[in-house]
Amino acid sequence: MPVHDWSCVDANLFHDFHQTWTIGIRNRLNGGLLPEGFSALVEQHAGGLVPDVIALQSTRLPPDDRFVGGSVVVDAPPSARLVRRAEQESSAVRANRIAIRHALGQVVSIIEIVSPGNKSSRSALRSFVEKTTEFLRQGIHVLVVDLFPPSVRDPQGIHKAIWDEIQEEPFTLPADKPLTLAAYVAGFPKTAYLDFVGVGDPLPDMPVYLKPDAFVRVPLEATYQDTWATCPAEMREWVDSGKPPPG
């Protein structure tokens, strides 16, 4: 199913879709994708920050810290349109990493689905970027899904805004693929695996990292389709038409 043009409809419609899609991703991760000792939760406060989905590593790990069960890929890099690695990180930043703790264990990764509010103002975008880079500095891997085109505040997309806080380098968003999917690895050096889509394209599965050398693929397209199928018929008509609902 192609990605819809959410930028042309009422933000409340995407909010409803966003909330349901988030639950769908959480359910897929907990339904067999994550290995033993890992779990996914929705909208948990983590040190004052509020991601959409967090992956937790239990304090009760399998013997020898091995992955048991799930669909973990170890060592092999994910397929991506672009790969970026930071080359100028200081060892001091690396050494000052602070782990966020949760009752079920340590937060190891998060998934963020960008909403219109994240780009609604300079301060809103700054808050999102700072939150994301703070997670990475704390050693927490991040997957960002942005189904909204660049704004005047992020003219080259959300990845450029985030990556400039880590390492400034030239980057041009593909003109025909303005929607960004970015998986960030909070290792040393930090690494970004990037893919881009346009309205009408299917979503690729993207990696969410559990460790710097191990990830699971998040079924973005399948969960998007499942979520869309459960939307009210009237809502689907409004989104397909590119118009806000009446009233």
C-alpha positions in Angstrom: 0.0 0.0 0.0 1.5 3.4 -0.9 2.3 6.1 1.6 -0.5 8.7 1.8 0.0 12.4 1.7 -0.6 13.2 5.3 0.6 16.8 4.9 -2.6 17.8 3.1 -5.1 16.6 5.7 -6.1 17.6 9.3 -3.4 16.9 11.8 -5.9 15.2 14.1 -6.4 12.4 11.5 -2.7 11.7 11.5 -2.7 11.8 15.3 -5.2 9.0 15.3 -3.3 7.0 12.7 0.0 7.6 14.5 -1.4 6.3 17.8 -2.8 3.1 16.3 0.3 2.5 14.1 2.5 2.8 17.1 0.5 0.1 18.9 0.8 -2.1 15.8 4.5 -1.8 15.7 4.8 -2.5 19.4 2.6 -5.6 19.0 4.7 -6.9 16.1 7.9 -6.5 18.1 6.5 -8.3 21.1 4.9 -10.9 18.9 8.1 -12.7 18.0 10.5 -10.2 16.4 12.3 -9.4 19.6 14.5 -12.0 21.2 14.2 -13.4 24.8 14.9 -10.7 27.4 13.7 -7.8 25.2 10.3 -6.1 25.2 8.7 -3.1 23.6 6.5 -0.5 25.3 4.6 2.5 24.1 5.1 6.1 25.2 7.1 5.6 28.3 8.8 8.5 30.0 12.5 7.9 30.0 14.5 10.5 31.9 12.0 13.2 31.0 11.9 12.2 27.3 8.8 10.7 25.7 9.5 8.4 22.7 6.7 6.6 20.8 8.0 3.0 21.3 10.9 1.9 23.5 12.7 -1.4 23.5 13.8 -2.7 26.9 16.5 -5.2 27.8 15.6 -7.2 30.9 18.0 -7.6 33.8 17.3 -11.3 33.4 19.3 -12.0 30.3 19.9 -15.4 28.6 23.2 -17.2 29.5 26.3 -15.5 28.1 24.2 -12.6 26.9 23.2 -14.5 23.7 20.2 -13.8 21.7 17.5 -16.4 22.0 14.5 -16.4 19.7 13.2 -13.5 17.7 14.5 -12.3 14.3 17.8 -10.7 15.2 20.4 -10.0 12.6 23.9 -10.0 14.0 27.0 -8.4 12.4 25.5 -8.1 8.8 24.7 -4.4 8.0 21.1 -3.6 6.9 20.3 -2.6 3.4 20.0 1.2 3.1 20.0 3.8 0.4 22.7 5.8 2.3 25.0 5.2 5.2 26.6 7.9 7.3 29.2 7.5 10.0 30.5 10.2 12.3 34.2 10.6 12.2 35.0 13.3 14.7 33.4 12.2 18.0 35.6 12.8 21.1 36.4 10.0 23.5 35.1 12.3 26.3 31.6 12.2 24.9 31.8 8.5 24.5 32.9 8.0 28.1 30.2 10.1 29.7 27.3 7.9 28.4 24.5 7.5 31.0 22.1 4.6 30.8 18.4 5.2 31.2 16.7 2.6 33.5 13.2 1.3 33.6 11.4 -1.1 36.0 11.5 -3.8 33.3 15.2 -3.2 32.4 17.4 -0.8 30.5 16.2 1.2 27.5 18.2 0.1 24.5 16.4 1.6 21.6 13.4 3.8 20.7 11.2 4.4 17.7 10.0 7.9 16.9 7.2 8.6 14.3 7.4 12.3 13.5 4.1 14.2 13.8 3.1 17.6 12.4 3.6 19.1 15.8 7.3 18.2 15.8 7.8 20.6 12.9 5.2 23.2 13.8 7.7 25.8 15.1 11.4 26.3 15.5 11.3 25.4 19.2 9.3 22.2 18.5 11.8 21.0 15.9 14.7 21.9 18.2 13.1 20.0 21.0 12.7 16.9 18.8 16.2 17.1 17.5 17.7 17.6 21.0 15.6 14.7 22.4 16.8 12.4 19.6 20.5 13.3 19.9 20.3 13.1 23.7 19.1 9.5 23.4 22.1 8.7 21.1 24.5 10.3 23.5 23.1 8.1 26.2 23.9 5.0 24.1 20.2 4.4 23.0 19.7 3.5 19.4 16.9 5.4 17.5 14.7 4.8 14.5 13.0 7.9 13.1 10.1 7.6 10.7 9.1 11.0 9.1 6.2 10.8 6.6 6.1 14.6 6.3 8.0 16.6 3.7 10.7 19.1 4.7 9.5 22.4 6.2 11.2 25.8 6.2 12.7 24.7 9.5 14.2 21.4 8.1 14.7 22.2 4.4 16.8 19.0 3.8 14.6 16.8 6.0 14.7 15.6 9.6 17.9 13.6 9.2 20.0 16.6 8.2 18.6 18.5 11.3 19.6 15.6 13.6 22.9 14.7 12.0 24.2 18.3 12.1 24.2 17.9 15.9 26.5 15.0 15.5 28.6 15.9 12.5 28.0 18.6 10.0 28.5 17.4 6.4 26.9 18.1 3.0 23.6 16.3 2.4 20.8 16.8 -0.1 17.4 15.1 0.2 16.3 13.4 -3.0 13.8 15.7 -4.6 11.5 12.8 -5.6 11.8 11.0 -2.2 11.2 13.7 0.4 10.1 11.5 3.3 12.9 10.2 5.6 13.5 6.9 7.3 16.6 6.9 9.5 18.0 4.2 11.8 20.7 5.5 14.1 23.3 3.3 15.9 24.5 4.8 19.1 27.9 3.1 18.9 31.3 4.6 18.3 31.3 6.0 15.8 27.6 6.8 15.5 26.1 5.5 12.3 23.0 6.4 10.3 21.3 4.0 7.9 19.0 6.1 5.6 16.2 5.4 3.2 13.8 7.8 1.5 10.3 7.4 0.0 7.7 9.6 -1.7 4.0 9.7 -1.5 2.7 6.6 -3.3 5.7 4.4 -2.4 5.6 1.4 -0.2 7.6 1.6 3.1 10.8 -0.4 3.4 11.4 -2.4 6.6 13.9 -0.5 8.7 16.3 -1.8 11.4 16.0 -0.9 15.0 19.2 -1.8 16.8 19.4 -3.7 20.1 23.2 -3.5 20.2 25.7 -1.8 17.9 26.1 -5.1 15.9 22.6 -6.5 16.1 19.2 -5.3 15.0 15.7 -6.5 14.1 13.7 -5.3 11.1 10.6 -3.3 11.9 7.8 -4.2 9.4 6.8 -0.7 8.7 4.8 -1.5 5.5 2.9 -4.4 7.0 1.9 -2.5 10.2 1.0 0.6 8.1 -1.3 -1.5 6.0 -2.9 -3.1 9.1 -3.4 0.3 10.6 -4.9 1.8 7.5 -7.3 -1.2 7.2 -8.8 -0.4 10.6 -9.3 3.3 10.0 -13.0 4.4 9.6 -14.1 4.4 6.0 -14.8 8.2 6.2 -11.3 8.9 7.4 -9.8 6.9 4.6 -11.9 8.8 2.1 -10.8 12.2 3.6 -7.1 11.1 3.5 -7.3 9.8 0.0 -9.0 13.0 -1.1 -6.3 15.2 0.5 -9.0 17.3 2.2 -9.7 17.9 5.9 -13.0 16.4 7.3 -16.0 18.8 7.3 -16.8 20.8 10.4 
